[in-house]
Amino acid sequence: MPNRSLDWFRQAKRDYEKAALDFEHGFYEWCCFTAQQAGEKALKALYYRLNQSVRGHSLVRMLEGLASRMAIPEEIHHHARVLDRYYREARYPNGFPEGSPFEFFDKEIAQEALCASRKILEFCESHLR
């Protein structure tokens, strides 16, 4: 079976580019969700490079599974915690007591998501070389 880790990582980078476009156009909730997706796919690429499978969407849990194979800086754990918040809340109204997701996301939150995603992509890329 071929190793598809680079396919996953290339898609992670593409998702990051889309998140940046959403940021530029003020779709902050979508920026956050797509930034989370970029981080998720980058971590999955790392799993596949290690010939391991992984399921689920939590970046925090994925990092826990990788911790026995490599050193993971606390900064990366922090970025995973930031992005995990955006998997559901950025898309579904029932993530909040009332209102629509777009009402709860702003430029600063989206900027934090982009930064977190970029740092996770950089971490994964350094292990995919």
Number of C-alpha atoms within 10 A of each C-alpha: 3 5 12 13 20 17 12 21 24 15 16 26 20 14 23 24 17 17 29 22 15 20 21 12 10 16 18 28 27 23 32 35 26 28 32 33 25 30 34 27 24 31 26 26 29 24 20 19 18 15 12 12 11 14 8 9 16 17 27 18 17 19 19 12 14 16 12 9 10 10 9 14 10 9 12 20 17 12 23 25 16 20 28 22 15 22 19 13 20 24 16 13 15 12 14 12 7 9 12 17 19 17 12 13 19 16 15 10 16 25 18 16 30 27 16 24 31 18 17 25 22 14 17 20 16 10 12 17 7
